[in-house]
C-alpha cells in the first residue's frame, strides 16, 4: 500500500456519518413540512365538503326559511368543528327561486375555510400566517312535499 493512500483514508474516516446527517436534515425537514401542509389542505377539503353537504341537507328539510337558514349554519359549524375549524370564512346560500323553501327549489350551500400551511413559521414575519383558501359547495332540492312528514 502506498503511504499517501493510507493518509487519505485516515482523513476521510468518520465523515460519512456527518455528511449523511447533514443531507438527511436538509432533505427531511422540508419534506416533513410539505407533508404536514398537504395534510392540512386535505383536512380542510374534507371539512368543507362535509359542511356544505350537511348544510344543504338540513336547509331543505325545514319549511320555515329563517329556521332553515339558522339550522344550516349550525350544521355547517358542527361539521367544521368536527375537523378542527372554528368558523367558516365563507358561507353563502343561493336558491333557484325567490322562496328558498318552496317545493322543487334547488338550494346551493357554499362553504370556505382557510387551511394553514405549516412552513409559515419559516417565512419572514411581515408575510404573516400563510393559508390556502379551500371552498366547497353542495346542492339539495326541496322535496315536492316540502317539510311535510
Backbone as numpy.savetxt, mean C-alpha at the origin, in Angstrom:
# Nx Ny Nz CAx CAy CAz Cx Cy Cz
59.44 -23.20 -4.50 58.60 -22.02 -4.50 59.49 -20.78 -4.50
59.09 -19.83 -5.25 59.84 -18.59 -5.36 59.58 -17.74 -4.13
60.58 -17.08 -3.57 60.40 -16.29 -2.35 59.43 -15.12 -2.51
59.33 -14.55 -3.69 58.40 -13.43 -3.88 56.95 -13.90 -3.81
56.67 -15.09 -4.34 55.30 -15.58 -4.30 54.87 -15.91 -2.88
55.77 -16.32 -2.02 55.44 -16.60 -0.62 55.07 -15.31 0.10
55.82 -14.23 -0.20 55.50 -12.95 0.42 54.16 -12.40 -0.07
53.85 -12.60 -1.32 52.58 -12.13 -1.88 51.42 -12.86 -1.23
51.58 -14.15 -0.97 50.52 -14.91 -0.29 50.29 -14.39 1.12
51.37 -14.04 1.81 51.24 -13.54 3.18 50.50 -12.19 3.21
50.71 -11.35 2.21 50.04 -10.06 2.17 48.54 -10.21 1.95
48.13 -11.21 1.23 46.71 -11.42 0.93 45.99 -12.24 2.00
46.67 -12.77 2.96 46.06 -13.63 3.97 45.06 -12.84 4.82
43.83 -13.34 4.93 42.81 -12.74 5.79 42.02 -11.62 5.17
42.27 -11.26 3.94 41.56 -10.15 3.33 40.25 -10.57 2.67
40.10 -11.82 2.36 38.88 -12.27 1.68 37.65 -12.05 2.55
37.77 -12.29 3.84 36.60 -12.11 4.71 36.21 -10.63 4.80
37.17 -9.74 4.85 36.87 -8.31 4.90 36.21 -7.87 3.59
36.73 -8.33 2.47 36.14 -7.98 1.18 34.73 -8.54 1.04
34.53 -9.76 1.51 33.21 -10.37 1.44 32.21 -9.59 2.30
32.59 -9.26 3.52 31.68 -8.51 4.40 31.36 -7.13 3.82
32.35 -6.46 3.29 32.12 -5.14 2.71 31.16 -5.22 1.53
31.42 -6.14 0.62 30.53 -6.26 -0.54 29.14 -6.74 -0.14
29.04 -7.62 0.86 27.73 -8.09 1.32 26.93 -6.94 1.92
27.58 -6.10 2.70 26.87 -4.97 3.32 26.45 -3.96 2.25
27.33 -3.68 1.31 27.02 -2.72 0.26 25.86 -3.21 -0.60
25.75 -4.50 -0.84 24.67 -5.04 -1.66 23.43 -5.40 -0.86
23.62 -5.92 0.33 22.49 -6.44 1.10 21.58 -5.34 1.65
22.13 -4.28 2.15 21.31 -3.22 2.76 20.36 -2.57 1.74
20.82 -2.18 0.56 19.86 -1.62 -0.41 18.80 -2.63 -0.86
19.17 -3.89 -0.99 18.19 -4.91 -1.38 17.15 -5.09 -0.28
17.57 -5.02 0.98 16.60 -5.13 2.09 15.65 -3.93 2.08
16.16 -2.72 1.89 15.29 -1.55 1.83 14.32 -1.64 0.66
14.78 -2.14 -0.47 13.91 -2.31 -1.63 12.81 -3.33 -1.34
13.17 -4.44 -0.73 12.17 -5.47 -0.41 11.14 -4.94 0.58
11.58 -4.19 1.58 10.64 -3.64 2.56 9.73 -2.60 1.91
10.25 -1.80 1.01 9.43 -0.80 0.33 8.40 -1.46 -0.59
8.81 -2.49 -1.31 7.87 -3.21 -2.17 6.79 -3.89 -1.35
7.17 -4.39 -0.19 6.19 -5.00 0.71 5.18 -3.97 1.19
5.64 -2.78 1.49 4.75 -1.70 1.93 3.78 -1.30 0.82
4.26 -1.24 -0.40 3.40 -0.89 -1.53 2.36 -1.98 -1.76
2.78 -3.24 -1.65 1.83 -4.34 -1.82 0.76 -4.32 -0.73
1.17 -4.04 0.50 0.21 -3.94 1.61 -0.80 -2.82 1.34
-0.33 -1.69 0.84 -1.24 -0.58 0.52 -2.19 -0.95 -0.61
-1.70 -1.69 -1.59 -2.57 -2.11 -2.70 -3.67 -3.05 -2.22
-3.31 -3.99 -1.38 -4.31 -4.92 -0.84 -5.30 -4.17 0.04
-4.81 -3.24 0.85 -5.68 -2.48 1.75 -6.67 -1.62 0.97
-6.21 -0.93 -0.06 -7.13 -0.07 -0.82 -8.15 -0.88 -1.61
-7.73 -2.02 -2.15 -8.68 -2.88 -2.86 -9.78 -3.37 -1.92
-9.38 -3.84 -0.75 -10.36 -4.34 0.22 -11.27 -3.21 0.69
-10.70 -2.05 0.97 -11.49 -0.93 1.46 -12.51 -0.47 0.42
-12.09 -0.36 -0.83 -13.02 0.07 -1.88 -14.13 -0.96 -2.08
-13.77 -2.23 -2.10 -14.77 -3.29 -2.30 -15.79 -3.30 -1.16
-15.31 -3.25 0.07 -16.24 -3.27 1.21 -17.08 -2.00 1.27
-16.47 -0.86 0.97 -17.23 0.38 0.96 -18.36 0.37 -0.06
-18.09 -0.15 -1.25 -19.13 -0.22 -2.28 -20.24 -1.20 -1.89
-19.86 -2.34 -1.36 -20.86 -3.33 -0.95 -21.77 -2.81 0.16
-21.16 -2.15 1.13 -21.96 -1.62 2.24 -22.88 -0.50 1.76
-22.37 0.35 0.88 -23.17 1.48 0.41 -24.45 1.03 -0.29
-24.36 0.04 -1.15 -25.53 -0.35 -1.95 -26.57 -1.13 -1.15
-26.25 -1.51 0.07 -27.21 -2.27 0.88 -28.08 -1.40 1.76
-27.84 -0.11 1.78 -28.58 0.81 2.66 -29.51 1.69 1.83
-30.81 1.75 2.18 -31.75 2.57 1.40 -31.65 4.07 1.66
-31.10 4.48 2.79 -30.97 5.90 3.13 -29.60 6.40 2.65
-29.54 7.42 1.78 -28.26 7.85 1.22 -27.27 8.39 2.26
-27.76 9.12 3.28 -26.85 9.65 4.30 -26.26 8.52 5.15
-27.12 7.58 5.53 -26.64 6.44 6.32 -25.71 5.57 5.48
-26.04 5.42 4.20 -25.20 4.62 3.30 -23.80 5.21 3.20
-23.72 6.53 3.07 -22.41 7.19 2.98 -21.62 7.02 4.27
-22.29 7.17 5.41 -21.63 7.01 6.70 -21.13 5.58 6.89
-21.96 4.61 6.57 -21.55 3.21 6.72 -20.43 2.84 5.76
-20.47 3.38 4.57 -19.39 3.11 3.62 -18.06 3.68 4.13
-18.10 4.89 4.69 -16.88 5.48 5.27 -16.36 4.63 6.41
-17.26 4.13 7.25 -16.85 3.27 8.36 -16.24 1.96 7.85
-16.85 1.38 6.82 -16.32 0.13 6.25 -14.93 0.35 5.67
-14.74 1.47 5.00 -13.43 1.79 4.44 -12.40 1.97 5.55
-12.78 2.68 6.61 -11.86 2.91 7.73 -11.47 1.60 8.41
-12.43 0.70 8.59 -12.13 -0.59 9.24 -11.21 -1.43 8.35
-11.50 -1.47 7.06 -10.67 -2.25 6.14 -9.23 -1.73 6.10
-9.08 -0.41 6.11 -7.74 0.16 6.11 -7.03 -0.07 7.44
-7.78 0.03 8.54 -7.18 -0.21 9.86 -6.68 -1.64 9.99
-7.36 -2.58 9.35 -6.91 -3.97 9.38 -5.54 -4.15 8.74
-5.16 -3.22 7.88 -3.87 -3.30 7.21 -2.88 -2.26 7.74
-3.24 -1.57 8.81 -2.31 -0.65 9.45 -2.35 0.78 8.96
-3.38 1.18 8.24 -3.49 2.56 7.76 -4.53 3.29 8.60
-4.23 4.54 8.96 -5.13 5.31 9.82 -6.38 5.76 9.09
-6.22 6.49 8.03 -7.38 7.02 7.29 -6.99 7.14 5.82
-7.96 7.09 4.94 -7.62 7.22 3.52 -7.22 8.65 3.18
-6.26 8.79 2.28 -5.92 10.13 1.81 -6.92 10.58 0.75
-7.57 9.60 0.10 -8.59 9.87 -0.90 -9.77 8.95 -0.66
-10.97 9.51 -0.60 -12.19 8.71 -0.51 -13.25 9.44 -1.33
-13.58 8.86 -2.48 -14.54 9.49 -3.39 -15.64 8.50 -3.73
-16.82 9.06 -3.97 -17.96 8.23 -4.37 -18.60 8.87 -5.59
-18.95 8.05 -6.55 -19.70 8.55 -7.70 -20.81 7.55 -8.01
-21.89 8.07 -8.57 -23.07 7.26 -8.85 -23.49 7.48 -10.30
-24.14 6.47 -10.87 -24.58 6.57 -12.25 -25.88 7.37 -12.39
-26.55 7.66 -11.28 -27.74 8.51 -11.33 -27.68 9.51 -10.18
-28.58 10.48 -10.19 -28.55 11.51 -9.14 -28.93 10.94 -7.78
-29.78 9.92 -7.74 -30.14 9.26 -6.49 -29.27 8.02 -6.37
-28.28 8.09 -5.48 -27.29 7.02 -5.38 -27.85 5.70 -4.85
-29.01 5.73 -4.21 -29.56 4.49 -3.65 -30.76 3.99 -4.45
-30.99 4.56 -5.63 -32.10 4.10 -6.47 -31.75 2.74 -7.06
-32.73 1.85 -7.18 -32.47 0.53 -7.75 -31.83 0.63 -9.15
-30.82 -0.19 -9.37 -30.11 -0.21 -10.64 -28.98 0.79 -10.76
-28.76 1.60 -9.75 -27.70 2.60 -9.78 -26.35 1.93 -9.54
-25.37 2.29 -10.35 -24.00 1.80 -10.17 -23.25 2.79 -9.29
-22.71 2.30 -8.19 -21.96 3.13 -7.24 -20.49 2.75 -7.34
-19.64 3.75 -7.48 -18.20 3.53 -7.56 -17.55 4.22 -6.36
-16.79 3.45 -5.61 -16.04 3.98 -4.46 -14.56 3.94 -4.84
-13.88 5.06 -4.61 -12.46 5.17 -4.92 -11.71 5.51 -3.64
-10.72 4.70 -3.31 -9.96 4.86 -2.06 -8.48 4.98 -2.40
-7.80 5.90 -1.73 -6.36 6.06 -1.93 -5.64 6.22 -0.60
-4.45 5.67 -0.51 -3.59 5.83 0.66 -2.18 6.14 0.18
-1.36 6.58 1.09 0.05 6.84 0.81 0.88 5.72 1.43
1.58 4.96 0.59 2.43 3.87 1.07 3.82 4.42 1.39
4.28 4.24 2.63 5.61 4.76 2.98 6.72 3.90 2.38
7.80 4.56 1.99 8.97 3.85 1.49 10.01 3.81 2.61
10.64 2.68 2.78 11.52 2.50 3.93 12.93 3.01 3.71
13.27 3.42 2.50 14.60 3.99 2.31 14.61 5.49 2.56
13.48 6.07 2.92 13.41 7.51 3.12 14.31 8.03 4.24
14.65 7.24 5.29 15.59 7.79 6.28 16.97 8.09 5.68
17.29 7.48 4.54 18.57 7.73 3.91 18.57 8.99 3.06
17.39 9.54 2.81 17.27 10.75 1.99 17.53 11.99 2.83
17.94 13.08 2.20 18.13 14.32 2.95 16.82 14.79 3.59
16.93 15.52 4.68 15.76 15.94 5.44 14.77 16.80 4.68
15.23 17.61 3.72 14.31 18.49 3.02 13.37 17.73 2.09
13.67 16.48 1.77 12.77 15.69 0.93 11.60 15.13 1.71
11.73 15.08 3.02 10.63 14.59 3.85 10.43 13.09 3.73
9.27 12.65 4.18 8.92 11.23 4.13 8.52 10.86 2.71
9.20 9.91 2.13 8.88 9.48 0.76 7.71 8.51 0.80
6.71 8.77 -0.01 5.54 7.90 -0.09 5.15 7.70 -1.55
4.39 6.65 -1.77 3.85 6.36 -3.10 2.33 6.34 -2.97
1.60 7.10 -3.79 0.13 7.02 -3.72 -0.37 5.73 -4.36
-1.26 5.05 -3.65 -1.88 3.82 -4.15 -3.39 4.04 -4.13
-4.02 3.87 -5.29 -5.46 4.14 -5.43 -6.14 2.91 -6.00
-7.31 2.59 -5.45 -8.12 1.48 -5.96 -9.57 1.92 -6.01
-10.31 1.30 -6.88 -11.74 1.60 -6.94 -12.51 0.31 -7.13
-13.75 0.35 -6.64 -14.65 -0.80 -6.78 -16.04 -0.27 -7.07
-16.81 -1.07 -7.76 -18.17 -0.66 -8.07 -19.14 -1.75 -7.67
-20.34 -1.32 -7.34 -21.41 -2.25 -6.98 -22.72 -1.63 -7.45
-23.66 -2.48 -7.77 -24.95 -2.00 -8.24 -25.99 -2.17 -7.16
-26.82 -1.13 -6.99 -27.93 -1.21 -6.04 -28.92 -2.22 -6.60
-29.33 -3.14 -5.77 -30.26 -4.18 -6.20 -31.56 -3.56 -6.70
-32.19 -4.21 -7.62 -33.46 -3.68 -8.13 -34.54 -3.69 -7.06
-34.29 -4.43 -5.99 -35.22 -4.44 -4.86 -34.82 -3.41 -3.81
-33.77 -2.63 -4.09 -33.31 -1.61 -3.16 -32.78 -2.26 -1.89
-33.08 -1.69 -0.76 -32.64 -2.25 0.51 -33.66 -3.16 1.14
-34.67 -3.56 0.38 -35.73 -4.41 0.93 -35.19 -5.78 1.29
-35.66 -6.33 2.41 -35.17 -7.66 2.81 -35.68 -8.76 1.91
